[in-house]
Every structure is written in structure tokens, then in C-alpha cells.
Amino acid sequence: MIDWFVNLNPVIQAFIGSLFMWSLTIAGAGSIIILKDVSRRFLNGMLGFAAGVMIAASFWSLLAPAIELTRQNKTLPVWFPASVGFVLGCLFLWSIDNLLPHLHPGYPLDDAEGKKTSWERSVLLVLAITLHNIPEGLAVGVAFGAAGAGLKSATLASAVALTIGMGIQNFPEGLAVSAPLRREGYSCSKCFYYGQLSGIVEPIACIFGAFAVLLIRPLLPYALAFAAGAMIYVVIEELIPESQMEKETHSATLGAVIGFVLMMILDLGL
């Protein structure tokens, strides 16, 4: 691994990682300029891919280290921090999901979730993808913070692998905003703008996650599981239902398998 990066403060490492993830959101949103239009089948496959990556990352990069940390400390039942953190992560996303107005791609405006608002459809679509990016940013930040704490079960290589995996699945998320807007008649520049805007929350969540872990080290197993729970909530509540809207669901299933295997290879390989 590059020496200059290894020697950086974990918060700075997390920030650089979040910029990488955001850049792939930008690339995904910008691809609408070249593609012009994207079929629903292709988009379903991309959403399934994102779901597969997030499921694999939740276990290999977050839950497994949380369980191993608890096993090393031997002060609590091995299942306790992981279970508590996971449930709290789900409850956190559930709360935001019910408070933040948002609309998932492919749904009519009347099906917007969260608090009722008169905001434009484009804004609500951006907020839907922003929900996905909060746990992703937290997960990467927590991973870098854990590596910075010097724990054997949470390495810098693992944090980098998680960053790469989250970044790769950010590409279809950027496209998931820009493609529906393009079909509704928005200009390419506006589609690109709204698509990349959805990723801006990642650097904020990433820095917060890294800083919080370094500040309160005993909470690390809970923080890792919290990020995992938040991501699994997004997968079950948002990504899988969106990818299964069409009658032909094989593309979404295949995408999920590919995403899971790729993230597993990245984590174990690095």
C-alpha cells in the first residue's frame, strides 16, 4: 500500500476514501450524457449489484470484525455488541426513512415517503439515493477509524477494500438518479447535477464515523455493527424492492450475486 497514505491520520484517510466514492457517484451520474437512456432491466441489474455489494460488505468488513473484537475482549457475550449495534443501525435508518421526504425511482409522485412536502420530484429522487449513501459513508469512516485504532481484526487493507466496494456500487446509484430524470425530460446537465448531488453526504458521514470511533474506542464493535445494520436496512427496504419492480427479475438477482462475490473477493483478497 502507498506509504504516504498509510501514514496519514485515519480521519484524513477516511476523507480521501469518501472522495473516491463520491467521484464514482459523479461518474455514474455523468454516464447519462453518453448513454442518453437506460433500460429498466439494466437499472434493475445495477440496483441488484449494489445490494449484493452492501450485503457482503456488511458481514465481511463490519460484522465479522465486530464479533472478533468482542471475542478478544472477553467482557461481554460475543453476540451482544454486534446484535445491539445492528438493531440500532436499522432503527436509525428507519427513523430517517420516516422523517426525510424522498421518492424512489420508478414510483409516482403520490408514493413519496417521509414527511409530506411540496418539493419537486427531482429533489425527492436525490434524497432517496442520499439515504443509501449515509450508511455507506458511515461504514467506510468506521472502518478507517478501526484500522487507525491499531486493532488486528480491523486492518487498513480491509478499510480500503470496503472503500473500493462501496465506490463501485456508487456508480449505479448515481445512474439510478440521473436515468429516471432523463426519461422525464430533464436536460443531461440537470440529470448529472442531481445525480452527483446524492453522493455529497458520504464525505460528511465518513469523517463523522472515523472521528467517533477514534474518540470513543470501546464503542468500536457497536459502531461496526451499527453501520452494517444501516446498510442491510437500505438493502431490504430500498434496493431489493426497487430492483424487483419489473416482472423480469433475473437481471437484479444476477447483479446481486456478482456484487456479493466481488465484494467478498475484494475483502478477502486485500
Backbone as JSON, one array per atom type, in Angstrom:
{
  "sequence": "MIDWFVNLNPVIQAFIGSLFMWSLTIAGAGSIIILKDVSRRFLNGMLGFAAGVMIAASFWSLLAPAIELTRQNKTLPVWFPASVGFVLGCLFLWSIDNLLPHLHPGYPLDDAEGKKTSWERSVLLVLAITLHNIPEGLAVGVAFGAAGAGLKSATLASAVALTIGMGIQNFPEGLAVSAPLRREGYSCSKCFYYGQLSGIVEPIACIFGAFAVLLIRPLLPYALAFAAGAMIYVVIEELIPESQMEKETHSATLGAVIGFVLMMILDLGL",
  "N": [[0.84, -1.19, 0.0], [0.45, 2.32, -0.63], [2.89, 4.38, 0.79], [2.6, 7.06, 1.67], [-0.12, 7.28, 2.07], [-0.64, 5.38, 4.03], [0.56, 6.51, 6.27], [-1.03, 8.63, 6.95], [-3.39, 10.51, 9.0], [-6.17, 8.69, 10.36], [-8.71, 9.91, 9.99], [-8.25, 11.64, 7.86], [-7.58, 9.73, 5.96], [-10.06, 8.47, 5.74], [-11.54, 10.58, 4.69], [-10.33, 10.95, 2.17], [-10.96, 8.48, 1.08], [-13.76, 8.74, 0.99], [-14.02, 10.75, -0.91], [-13.19, 9.38, -3.16], [-15.31, 7.56, -3.39], [-17.41, 9.33, -3.85], [-16.58, 10.37, -6.29], [-17.09, 8.26, -8.03], [-19.83, 8.15, -7.86], [-20.35, 10.54, -9.17], [-19.31, 9.86, -11.69], [-21.12, 7.84, -12.41], [-23.52, 9.3, -12.53], [-22.82, 11.06, -14.57], [-22.62, 9.38, -16.74], [-25.0, 9.28, -18.04], [-25.0, 11.16, -19.98], [-23.61, 10.04, -22.07], [-24.93, 7.58, -22.46], [-27.55, 8.35, -22.86], [-30.18, 7.09, -22.64], [-31.43, 4.64, -20.37], [-32.25, 1.29, -19.98], [-34.9, -0.17, -18.05], [-34.44, -2.75, -17.23], [-31.63, -2.98, -17.23], [-31.05, -1.1, -15.26], [-32.25, -2.3, -13.04], [-30.56, -4.51, -12.76], [-28.22, -3.19, -11.99], [-29.01, -2.07, -9.56], [-29.46, -4.43, -8.13], [-26.83, -5.34, -8.1], [-25.63, -3.37, -6.48], [-26.95, -3.97, -4.09], [-25.96, -6.55, -3.57], [-23.22, -6.02, -3.12], [-23.39, -4.43, -0.81], [-24.53, -6.2, 1.06], [-22.53, -8.18, 1.29], [-20.39, -6.58, 2.18], [-21.4, -5.77, 4.63], [-21.18, -8.03, 6.22], [-18.47, -9.19, 5.87], [-16.74, -6.96, 6.15], [-17.66, -5.54, 8.35], [-19.51, -6.73, 10.39], [-18.16, -9.19, 10.97], [-15.53, -8.29, 11.9], [-16.47, -6.87, 14.16], [-17.55, -8.9, 15.78], [-15.24, -10.41, 16.21], [-13.65, -8.6, 17.66], [-15.1, -8.41, 20.04], [-14.88, -11.02, 20.92], [-12.16, -11.13, 21.5], [-11.93, -9.32, 23.63], [-13.45, -10.44, 25.7], [-15.3, -9.62, 27.65], [-17.98, -9.36, 27.35], [-20.92, -11.2, 26.22], [-20.33, -12.81, 23.12], [-22.1, -12.26, 21.1], [-23.42, -9.95, 21.78], [-22.59, -7.02, 21.43], [-22.57, -6.88, 18.59], [-25.22, -7.55, 17.93], [-26.74, -5.56, 19.28], [-25.67, -3.19, 18.15], [-26.31, -3.63, 15.44], [-29.14, -3.67, 15.42], [-29.64, -1.05, 16.34], [-28.55, 0.4, 14.22], [-30.35, -0.25, 12.17], [-32.7, 0.86, 13.25], [-31.98, 3.55, 13.27], [-31.79, 4.2, 10.49], [-34.41, 3.61, 9.84], [-35.76, 5.61, 11.2], [-34.82, 7.94, 9.88], [-35.79, 7.35, 7.36], [-38.5, 7.6, 7.73], [-38.75, 10.26, 8.33], [-37.4, 11.94, 6.47], [-38.34, 13.42, 3.48], [-38.74, 11.64, 0.45], [-38.42, 10.01, -2.76], [-38.61, 7.01, -4.51], [-36.94, 5.78, -7.45], [-38.96, 5.17, -10.32], [-41.42, 5.17, -9.09], [-44.66, 6.77, -8.73], [-45.28, 10.28, -8.02], [-47.1, 10.52, -5.96], [-46.48, 8.46, -4.27], [-44.43, 9.18, -2.64], [-42.27, 9.01, 0.2], [-41.84, 9.49, 3.79], [-42.02, 12.68, 5.5], [-44.74, 14.74, 4.41], [-44.48, 16.88, 1.6], [-44.0, 19.69, -0.62], [-41.97, 19.59, -2.37], [-40.03, 19.34, -5.44], [-40.11, 16.61, -7.8], [-37.57, 15.83, -8.68], [-35.86, 16.6, -6.58], [-36.79, 14.95, -4.54], [-36.09, 12.44, -5.54], [-33.3, 12.6, -5.47], [-32.92, 12.73, -2.71], [-33.74, 10.2, -1.98], [-31.66, 8.49, -2.89], [-29.66, 9.63, -1.42], [-30.25, 8.7, 1.12], [-29.32, 6.07, 0.87], [-26.61, 6.54, 0.81], [-25.76, 7.5, 3.28], [-25.36, 5.36, 5.29], [-23.3, 4.04, 3.91], [-21.19, 5.89, 3.82], [-20.78, 6.14, 6.6], [-19.98, 3.51, 7.21], [-17.51, 3.22, 5.86], [-16.03, 5.25, 7.1], [-16.02, 4.35, 9.79], [-14.61, 1.98, 9.41], [-12.02, 2.88, 8.66], [-11.42, 4.31, 10.97], [-11.37, 2.24, 12.82], [-9.18, 0.77, 11.88], [-7.21, 2.66, 12.32], [-7.14, 2.62, 15.06], [-5.53, 0.58, 15.68], [-6.2, -2.15, 15.81], [-6.1, -5.67, 15.44], [-8.05, -7.12, 14.07], [-9.22, -5.31, 12.43], [-8.12, -3.97, 9.71], [-6.1, -1.69, 7.72], [-6.03, -2.4, 5.05], [-8.42, -3.8, 4.81], [-10.23, -1.7, 5.21], [-9.68, -0.18, 2.95], [-10.47, -1.99, 0.97], [-13.22, -2.09, 1.5], [-13.86, 0.55, 0.87], [-13.34, 0.6, -1.89], [-15.24, -1.28, -2.77], [-17.67, -0.03, -1.97], [-17.42, 2.25, -3.49], [-17.54, 1.26, -6.15], [-20.19, 0.32, -6.25], [-21.44, 2.72, -6.06], [-21.51, 3.83, -8.55], [-23.76, 2.73, -10.11], [-25.71, 3.83, -8.42], [-25.53, 6.59, -8.78], [-26.32, 6.66, -11.43], [-28.88, 5.72, -11.06], [-30.3, 7.89, -10.22], [-29.97, 9.86, -12.23], [-30.86, 8.61, -14.63], [-33.77, 8.05, -14.44], [-34.66, 10.72, -14.3], [-33.83, 11.7, -16.77], [-35.49, 10.27, -18.48], [-37.83, 11.54, -17.89], [-37.61, 13.93, -19.14], [-35.76, 15.85, -18.34], [-32.84, 17.92, -18.81], [-29.54, 16.8, -19.89], [-27.49, 17.96, -18.41], [-28.8, 18.77, -16.07], [-29.66, 16.31, -15.1], [-27.19, 15.13, -14.56], [-26.25, 16.88, -12.58], [-28.11, 16.55, -10.43], [-27.77, 13.82, -10.0], [-25.05, 13.49, -9.13], [-25.18, 15.0, -6.87], [-26.39, 13.49, -4.93], [-24.4, 12.05, -3.7], [-22.99, 13.67, -2.0], [-23.29, 13.57, 0.72], [-21.74, 11.52, 1.65], [-18.89, 12.08, 2.23], [-19.26, 13.61, 4.58], [-20.59, 11.85, 6.4], [-18.65, 9.89, 6.47], [-16.33, 11.09, 7.61], [-17.39, 11.72, 10.11], [-17.92, 9.13, 11.12], [-15.29, 7.99, 11.3], [-14.02, 9.77, 13.08], [-15.62, 9.54, 15.37], [-15.19, 6.87, 16.16], [-12.45, 6.87, 16.76], [-12.49, 8.6, 18.87], [-14.09, 7.42, 20.82], [-13.19, 4.62, 21.6], [-14.01, 2.14, 22.92], [-16.55, 1.78, 21.91], [-16.32, 0.68, 19.44], [-16.98, -2.06, 18.4], [-19.78, -1.86, 18.47], [-20.18, 0.31, 16.78], [-19.25, -0.65, 14.29], [-21.11, -2.72, 13.84], [-23.42, -1.18, 13.86], [-23.16, 0.34, 11.48], [-23.33, -1.77, 9.69], [-25.97, -2.71, 10.17], [-27.41, -0.45, 9.33], [-26.82, -0.45, 6.6], [-27.87, -2.93, 5.75], [-30.55, -2.45, 6.25], [-31.11, -0.55, 4.27], [-30.73, -2.12, 2.0], [-32.8, -4.06, 2.22], [-35.12, -2.52, 2.54], [-35.04, -0.62, 0.47], [-33.3, -1.09, -1.93], [-33.67, -3.83, -2.88], [-36.58, -4.03, -3.22], [-36.89, -2.01, -5.21], [-35.39, -3.04, -7.31], [-36.9, -5.18, -8.06], [-39.19, -4.42, -9.33], [-40.05, -4.8, -11.96], [-41.48, -7.44, -14.0], [-39.58, -9.2, -15.0], [-37.05, -10.43, -13.27], [-34.56, -11.54, -13.2], [-32.22, -10.22, -13.94], [-31.72, -8.49, -11.8], [-31.28, -10.31, -9.74], [-29.02, -11.7, -10.69], [-27.25, -9.56, -10.77], [-27.03, -9.02, -8.02], [-25.76, -11.34, -7.09], [-23.28, -11.19, -8.43], [-22.33, -8.77, -7.37], [-22.1, -9.42, -4.63], [-20.15, -11.5, -4.64], [-17.97, -10.15, -5.77], [-17.42, -8.17, -3.82], [-16.77, -9.8, -1.66], [-14.46, -11.06, -2.64], [-12.79, -8.82, -2.89], [-12.54, -8.04, -0.18], [-11.45, -10.33, 1.11], [-9.27, -10.81, -0.52], [-7.65, -8.56, -0.25]],
  "CA": [[0.0, 0.0, 0.0], [1.26, 3.52, -0.78], [3.39, 4.8, 2.1], [2.06, 8.35, 2.1], [-1.5, 7.08, 2.52], [-0.58, 4.61, 5.26], [1.0, 7.37, 7.36], [-1.98, 9.72, 7.19], [-4.37, 10.37, 10.08], [-7.32, 7.9, 9.89], [-9.8, 10.78, 9.55], [-7.87, 12.08, 6.52], [-7.73, 8.55, 5.1], [-11.49, 8.29, 5.5], [-11.98, 11.66, 3.81], [-9.87, 10.63, 0.82], [-11.79, 7.37, 0.63], [-15.1, 9.23, 0.67], [-13.93, 11.48, -2.18], [-13.15, 8.35, -4.2], [-16.67, 7.05, -3.56], [-18.21, 10.4, -4.46], [-16.17, 10.51, -7.69], [-17.77, 7.23, -8.8], [-21.22, 8.61, -7.98], [-20.31, 11.54, -10.23], [-19.14, 9.15, -12.95], [-22.39, 7.18, -12.72], [-24.49, 10.32, -12.94], [-22.38, 11.63, -15.84], [-22.74, 8.42, -17.83], [-26.27, 9.51, -18.75], [-24.69, 12.01, -21.14], [-23.19, 9.13, -23.14], [-25.94, 6.55, -22.68], [-28.8, 9.02, -23.24], [-31.3, 6.44, -21.97], [-31.05, 3.37, -19.74], [-33.41, 0.41, -19.83], [-35.25, -0.52, -16.68], [-33.81, -4.04, -16.94], [-30.24, -2.71, -16.88], [-31.05, -0.4, -13.98], [-32.55, -3.31, -12.03], [-29.34, -5.27, -12.56], [-27.29, -2.34, -11.25], [-29.51, -1.99, -8.18], [-29.16, -5.72, -7.53], [-25.39, -5.35, -7.87], [-25.38, -2.55, -5.29], [-27.44, -4.72, -2.94], [-25.01, -7.63, -3.3], [-22.01, -5.43, -2.54], [-23.67, -3.97, 0.55], [-24.74, -7.38, 1.92], [-21.22, -8.78, 1.54], [-19.61, -5.65, 2.99], [-21.95, -5.74, 5.98], [-20.63, -9.13, 7.01], [-17.03, -9.37, 5.82], [-15.99, -5.78, 6.56], [-18.21, -4.85, 9.52], [-19.98, -7.63, 11.44], [-17.11, -10.14, 11.35], [-14.58, -7.63, 12.81], [-17.14, -6.53, 15.43], [-17.64, -10.13, 16.57], [-13.88, -10.79, 16.6], [-13.23, -7.68, 18.72], [-15.78, -8.82, 21.27], [-14.3, -12.3, 21.34], [-10.84, -10.85, 22.07], [-12.06, -8.62, 24.91], [-13.98, -11.42, 26.65], [-16.02, -8.96, 28.73], [-19.41, -9.46, 27.06], [-21.25, -12.3, 25.31], [-19.79, -12.47, 21.81], [-23.16, -11.82, 20.2], [-24.13, -8.78, 22.3], [-22.36, -5.75, 20.73], [-22.98, -6.96, 17.19], [-26.68, -7.54, 17.87], [-27.23, -4.25, 19.7], [-25.29, -2.22, 17.13], [-27.05, -3.91, 14.21], [-30.53, -3.2, 15.61], [-29.62, 0.41, 16.41], [-28.34, 0.89, 12.86], [-31.63, -0.39, 11.45], [-33.63, 1.85, 13.8], [-31.52, 4.87, 12.83], [-32.24, 4.39, 9.11], [-35.88, 3.61, 9.84], [-36.18, 6.95, 11.64], [-34.57, 8.89, 8.78], [-36.69, 6.97, 6.26], [-39.84, 8.11, 8.04], [-38.72, 11.71, 8.51], [-36.9, 12.64, 5.3], [-39.16, 13.22, 2.27], [-37.97, 11.07, -0.65], [-39.17, 9.24, -3.74], [-37.76, 6.02, -5.16], [-37.09, 5.74, -8.91], [-39.98, 4.29, -10.86], [-42.68, 5.34, -8.39], [-45.31, 8.06, -8.96], [-45.03, 11.29, -7.0], [-48.01, 10.29, -4.84], [-45.91, 7.42, -3.42], [-43.28, 9.71, -1.9], [-42.26, 8.59, 1.6], [-41.39, 10.5, 4.74], [-42.96, 13.78, 5.75], [-45.35, 15.3, 3.22], [-43.84, 18.11, 1.18], [-44.31, 20.14, -1.98], [-40.72, 19.62, -3.13], [-40.08, 18.79, -6.78], [-39.8, 15.18, -7.95], [-36.12, 15.66, -8.81], [-35.28, 16.72, -5.25], [-37.17, 13.76, -3.78], [-35.29, 11.34, -6.05], [-31.95, 12.77, -4.93], [-32.96, 12.41, -1.29], [-33.86, 8.74, -1.84], [-30.32, 7.92, -3.02], [-28.89, 10.15, -0.29], [-30.48, 7.75, 2.21], [-28.42, 4.93, 0.66], [-25.21, 6.93, 0.97], [-25.43, 7.76, 4.69], [-24.69, 4.2, 5.91], [-22.08, 3.72, 3.19], [-20.17, 6.79, 4.35], [-20.5, 5.75, 7.98], [-19.26, 2.23, 7.21], [-16.11, 3.44, 5.47], [-15.41, 6.04, 8.17], [-15.8, 3.47, 10.94], [-13.56, 1.02, 9.05], [-10.73, 3.56, 8.76], [-11.21, 4.61, 12.38], [-11.0, 0.98, 13.48], [-7.8, 0.46, 11.48], [-6.35, 3.63, 12.99], [-7.07, 2.29, 16.48], [-4.48, -0.43, 15.84], [-6.78, -3.45, 16.16], [-5.7, -6.69, 14.47], [-9.18, -7.6, 13.28], [-9.68, -4.22, 11.56], [-6.89, -3.52, 9.07], [-6.22, -0.63, 6.72], [-6.36, -3.06, 3.79], [-9.86, -4.08, 4.84], [-10.93, -0.42, 5.03], [-9.52, 0.19, 1.54], [-11.33, -2.9, 0.2], [-14.59, -1.62, 1.68], [-13.98, 1.8, 0.11], [-13.42, 0.24, -3.32], [-16.55, -1.91, -2.99], [-18.72, 0.99, -1.88], [-17.27, 3.14, -4.63], [-18.03, 0.59, -7.35], [-21.66, 0.29, -6.29], [-21.94, 4.08, -6.17], [-21.72, 4.14, -9.97], [-25.17, 2.56, -10.45], [-26.58, 4.7, -7.64], [-25.57, 7.87, -9.48], [-27.14, 6.44, -12.61], [-30.27, 5.49, -10.63], [-30.95, 9.19, -10.11], [-29.96, 10.6, -13.49], [-31.62, 7.93, -15.7], [-35.2, 8.35, -14.39], [-34.88, 12.14, -14.61], [-33.67, 11.86, -18.21], [-36.71, 9.75, -19.11], [-38.9, 12.5, -17.65], [-37.41, 15.11, -19.97], [-34.76, 16.78, -17.83], [-31.64, 18.02, -19.64], [-28.42, 15.97, -19.42], [-26.74, 18.69, -17.37], [-29.58, 18.73, -14.84], [-29.61, 14.92, -14.63], [-25.86, 14.95, -13.98], [-26.16, 17.67, -11.35], [-28.88, 15.91, -9.37], [-27.2, 12.5, -9.74], [-23.85, 13.59, -8.31], [-25.52, 15.66, -5.6], [-26.8, 12.48, -3.95], [-23.24, 11.49, -3.03], [-22.27, 14.67, -1.2], [-23.41, 13.24, 2.14], [-20.78, 10.48, 2.02], [-17.73, 12.61, 2.98], [-19.68, 14.06, 5.91], [-20.82, 10.66, 7.21], [-17.39, 9.16, 6.57], [-15.49, 11.78, 8.59], [-18.05, 11.55, 11.41], [-17.71, 7.75, 11.57], [-13.89, 7.8, 11.68], [-13.74, 10.59, 14.25], [-16.35, 8.99, 16.52], [-14.53, 5.63, 16.59], [-11.18, 7.22, 17.4], [-12.77, 9.32, 20.12], [-14.7, 6.52, 21.8], [-12.73, 3.31, 21.13], [-14.79, 0.99, 23.41], [-17.79, 1.62, 21.15], [-16.0, 0.22, 18.09], [-17.81, -3.17, 17.91], [-21.14, -1.37, 18.26], [-20.17, 1.19, 15.61], [-19.14, -1.51, 13.11], [-22.41, -3.39, 13.65], [-24.38, -0.11, 13.55], [-23.05, 0.62, 10.06], [-23.84, -2.95, 8.99], [-27.42, -2.69, 10.27], [-27.93, 0.62, 8.49], [-26.72, -0.85, 5.2], [-28.83, -4.0, 5.48], [-31.87, -1.82, 6.19], [-31.23, 0.05, 2.94], [-30.86, -3.22, 1.02], [-34.12, -4.7, 2.33], [-36.2, -1.53, 2.42], [-34.98, 0.2, -0.73], [-32.68, -1.61, -3.15], [-34.31, -5.04, -3.4], [-37.89, -3.74, -3.8], [-36.76, -1.23, -6.45], [-34.85, -3.88, -8.37], [-37.87, -6.23, -8.36], [-40.44, -3.79, -9.78], [-40.47, -5.37, -13.24], [-41.78, -8.87, -13.95], [-38.33, -9.9, -15.27], [-36.22, -10.12, -12.11], [-33.31, -12.29, -13.25], [-31.08, -9.29, -14.03], [-31.46, -8.0, -10.45], [-30.72, -11.43, -8.97], [-27.66, -11.93, -11.19], [-26.45, -8.43, -10.31], [-26.77, -9.19, -6.59], [-24.75, -12.41, -6.94], [-21.99, -10.65, -8.88], [-21.9, -7.77, -6.39], [-21.7, -10.1, -3.39], [-18.9, -12.22, -4.87], [-16.92, -9.17, -5.99], [-17.07, -7.56, -2.55], [-16.12, -10.84, -0.87], [-13.11, -11.21, -3.17], [-12.04, -7.62, -2.52], [-12.23, -8.04, 1.26], [-10.54, -11.44, 1.45], [-8.07, -10.69, -1.33], [-6.79, -7.49, 0.29]],
  "C": [[0.88, 1.24, 0.0], [1.6, 4.1, 0.59], [2.74, 6.1, 2.58], [0.64, 8.21, 2.64], [-1.52, 6.37, 3.86], [-0.29, 5.5, 6.46], [0.06, 8.53, 7.68], [-2.84, 9.44, 8.43], [-5.59, 9.6, 9.55], [-8.49, 8.74, 9.39], [-9.52, 11.29, 8.13], [-7.99, 10.93, 5.53], [-9.2, 8.33, 4.74], [-12.02, 9.35, 4.54], [-11.57, 11.39, 2.37], [-10.69, 9.48, 0.24], [-13.19, 7.82, 0.23], [-15.11, 10.03, -0.63], [-13.86, 10.52, -3.36], [-14.56, 7.82, -4.46], [-17.55, 8.08, -4.25], [-17.86, 10.53, -5.95], [-16.86, 9.46, -8.57], [-19.28, 7.5, -8.89], [-21.32, 9.63, -9.11], [-20.19, 10.88, -11.6], [-20.43, 8.45, -13.38], [-23.43, 8.16, -13.2], [-24.13, 10.88, -14.32], [-22.53, 10.68, -17.01], [-24.03, 8.59, -18.62], [-26.06, 10.37, -19.99], [-24.31, 11.15, -22.33], [-24.31, 8.14, -23.5], [-27.26, 7.09, -23.19], [-30.03, 8.42, -22.55], [-30.82, 5.07, -21.45], [-32.31, 2.53, -19.55], [-33.65, 0.08, -18.37], [-34.58, -1.85, -16.28], [-32.36, -3.85, -16.51], [-30.15, -2.04, -15.51], [-31.34, -1.36, -12.83], [-31.31, -4.15, -11.71], [-28.32, -4.49, -11.73], [-27.71, -2.19, -9.79], [-29.26, -3.3, -7.44], [-27.68, -5.85, -7.2], [-25.04, -4.56, -6.61], [-25.82, -3.27, -4.02], [-26.48, -5.83, -2.56], [-23.74, -7.14, -2.65], [-22.25, -5.06, -1.08], [-23.9, -5.12, 1.52], [-23.39, -8.0, 2.29], [-20.38, -7.89, 2.45], [-20.09, -5.64, 4.44], [-21.4, -6.86, 6.84], [-19.11, -9.1, 7.05], [-16.26, -8.18, 6.4], [-16.46, -5.16, 7.87], [-18.6, -5.82, 10.64], [-18.89, -8.6, 11.91], [-16.05, -9.49, 12.25], [-15.2, -7.28, 14.16], [-17.21, -7.74, 16.34], [-16.26, -10.55, 17.07], [-13.34, -9.89, 17.71], [-13.84, -8.07, 20.05], [-15.2, -10.11, 21.81], [-12.93, -12.08, 21.99], [-10.95, -10.21, 23.45], [-12.59, -9.51, 26.03], [-14.7, -10.79, 27.85], [-17.53, -9.07, 28.58], [-19.68, -10.72, 26.24], [-20.89, -11.9, 23.88], [-20.84, -11.91, 20.86], [-23.72, -10.44, 20.57], [-23.85, -7.47, 21.54], [-22.83, -5.76, 19.28], [-24.5, -6.88, 17.04], [-27.25, -6.16, 18.2], [-26.92, -3.2, 18.63], [-26.09, -2.39, 15.86], [-28.48, -3.38, 14.31], [-30.59, -1.68, 15.65], [-29.4, 1.04, 15.03], [-29.6, 0.84, 12.03], [-32.63, 0.67, 11.93], [-33.27, 3.27, 13.36], [-31.99, 5.16, 11.41], [-33.75, 4.41, 9.01], [-36.4, 4.99, 10.23], [-35.99, 7.98, 10.53], [-35.54, 8.63, 7.63], [-38.09, 7.54, 6.48], [-39.9, 9.63, 8.17], [-38.37, 12.45, 7.22], [-37.8, 12.38, 4.09], [-38.28, 12.68, 1.14], [-38.88, 10.23, -1.54], [-38.23, 8.28, -4.45], [-38.01, 6.0, -6.66], [-38.15, 4.75, -9.35], [-41.34, 4.44, -10.21], [-43.31, 6.68, -8.73], [-45.1, 9.0, -7.78], [-45.91, 11.08, -5.77], [-47.46, 9.26, -3.85], [-44.66, 7.88, -2.67], [-43.4, 9.34, -0.43], [-41.73, 9.71, 2.49], [-42.44, 11.57, 4.95], [-43.47, 14.36, 4.43], [-44.72, 16.66, 2.9], [-44.26, 18.46, -0.23], [-43.05, 20.2, -2.85], [-40.88, 18.94, -4.48], [-39.67, 17.31, -6.77], [-38.29, 14.95, -7.99], [-35.44, 15.69, -7.45], [-35.58, 15.46, -4.43], [-36.39, 12.53, -4.25], [-33.87, 11.39, -5.52], [-31.91, 12.35, -3.47], [-33.08, 10.9, -1.06], [-32.49, 8.08, -1.92], [-29.42, 8.41, -1.9], [-29.05, 9.25, 0.93], [-29.54, 6.56, 2.11], [-27.0, 5.29, 1.07], [-24.81, 7.22, 2.41], [-24.76, 6.55, 5.34], [-23.4, 3.81, 5.22], [-20.93, 4.59, 3.69], [-19.79, 6.44, 5.77], [-19.64, 4.48, 8.03], [-17.79, 2.43, 6.89], [-15.38, 4.24, 6.54], [-15.08, 5.19, 9.39], [-14.67, 2.48, 10.65], [-12.17, 1.66, 9.15], [-10.41, 3.92, 10.21], [-10.76, 3.38, 13.15], [-9.56, 0.59, 13.14], [-6.82, 1.39, 12.18], [-6.19, 3.35, 14.47], [-6.08, 1.16, 16.75], [-4.98, -1.81, 16.21], [-6.51, -4.47, 15.05], [-6.84, -7.09, 13.55], [-9.75, -6.53, 12.35], [-8.45, -3.58, 10.93], [-7.16, -2.4, 8.07], [-6.59, -1.23, 5.36], [-7.84, -3.37, 3.69], [-10.67, -2.81, 4.61], [-10.85, 0.03, 3.57], [-10.41, -0.68, 0.66], [-12.79, -2.47, 0.3], [-14.84, -0.35, 0.88], [-14.14, 1.51, -1.38], [-14.79, -0.36, -3.63], [-17.69, -0.91, -2.96], [-18.65, 1.95, -3.06], [-17.83, 2.54, -5.91], [-19.56, 0.6, -7.41], [-22.27, 1.69, -6.27], [-22.21, 4.48, -7.62], [-23.19, 3.92, -10.37], [-26.11, 3.44, -9.64], [-26.66, 6.09, -8.26], [-26.45, 7.78, -10.72], [-28.61, 6.26, -12.26], [-31.02, 6.79, -10.42], [-31.07, 9.85, -11.47], [-30.82, 9.95, -14.58], [-33.12, 8.2, -15.62], [-35.52, 9.82, -14.72], [-34.76, 12.4, -16.11], [-34.92, 11.39, -18.94], [-37.88, 10.71, -18.94], [-38.68, 13.83, -18.36], [-36.43, 16.14, -19.45], [-33.54, 16.79, -18.76], [-30.53, 17.15, -19.05], [-27.67, 16.66, -18.29], [-27.48, 18.66, -16.03], [-29.57, 17.32, -14.24], [-28.28, 14.65, -13.95], [-25.76, 15.66, -12.63], [-26.87, 16.98, -10.2], [-28.29, 14.54, -9.0], [-25.97, 12.57, -8.84], [-24.12, 14.2, -6.94], [-25.87, 14.65, -4.52], [-25.62, 11.92, -3.16], [-22.53, 12.43, -2.08], [-22.31, 14.36, 0.29], [-22.34, 12.25, 2.59], [-19.53, 11.02, 2.74], [-18.08, 13.04, 4.4], [-19.85, 12.87, 6.85], [-19.53, 9.91, 7.46], [-16.48, 9.78, 7.64], [-16.08, 11.61, 10.0], [-17.78, 10.15, 11.97], [-16.29, 7.51, 12.05], [-13.57, 8.54, 12.97], [-14.38, 10.0, 15.5], [-15.67, 7.74, 17.06], [-13.22, 5.92, 17.31], [-11.39, 7.88, 18.76], [-13.26, 8.37, 21.21], [-14.4, 5.07, 21.39], [-13.55, 2.14, 21.67], [-16.09, 0.75, 22.63], [-17.56, 1.01, 19.77], [-16.84, -0.97, 17.62], [-19.25, -2.75, 17.63], [-21.22, -0.52, 16.99], [-20.09, 0.39, 14.31], [-20.48, -2.18, 12.8], [-23.51, -2.39, 13.3], [-24.37, 0.19, 12.05], [-23.59, -0.54, 9.24], [-25.38, -2.98, 9.01], [-28.05, -1.63, 9.38], [-27.9, 0.22, 7.01], [-27.72, -1.96, 4.86], [-30.26, -3.45, 5.42], [-32.11, -1.23, 4.8], [-31.46, -1.02, 1.88], [-32.28, -3.78, 1.02], [-35.26, -3.73, 2.04], [-36.23, -0.84, 1.06], [-34.51, -0.56, -1.97], [-33.39, -2.83, -3.72], [-35.72, -4.76, -3.95], [-37.81, -2.97, -5.12], [-36.29, -2.11, -7.6], [-35.84, -4.95, -8.83], [-39.19, -5.67, -8.89], [-40.96, -4.39, -11.08], [-40.73, -6.87, -13.08], [-40.51, -9.69, -14.17], [-37.34, -9.5, -14.18], [-34.84, -10.78, -12.15], [-32.1, -11.36, -13.27], [-30.72, -8.77, -12.64], [-30.8, -9.08, -9.6], [-29.28, -11.7, -9.38], [-26.74, -10.79, -10.73], [-26.08, -8.56, -8.84], [-25.69, -10.25, -6.34], [-23.37, -11.89, -7.31], [-21.45, -9.64, -7.87], [-21.39, -8.4, -5.11], [-20.33, -10.76, -3.55], [-17.74, -11.24, -5.04], [-16.46, -8.54, -4.68], [-16.36, -8.56, -1.65], [-14.68, -11.04, -1.32], [-12.24, -10.02, -2.79], [-11.6, -7.67, -1.05], [-11.23, -9.13, 1.61], [-9.23, -11.33, 0.7], [-7.1, -9.65, -0.8], [-6.48, -7.7, 1.76]]
}
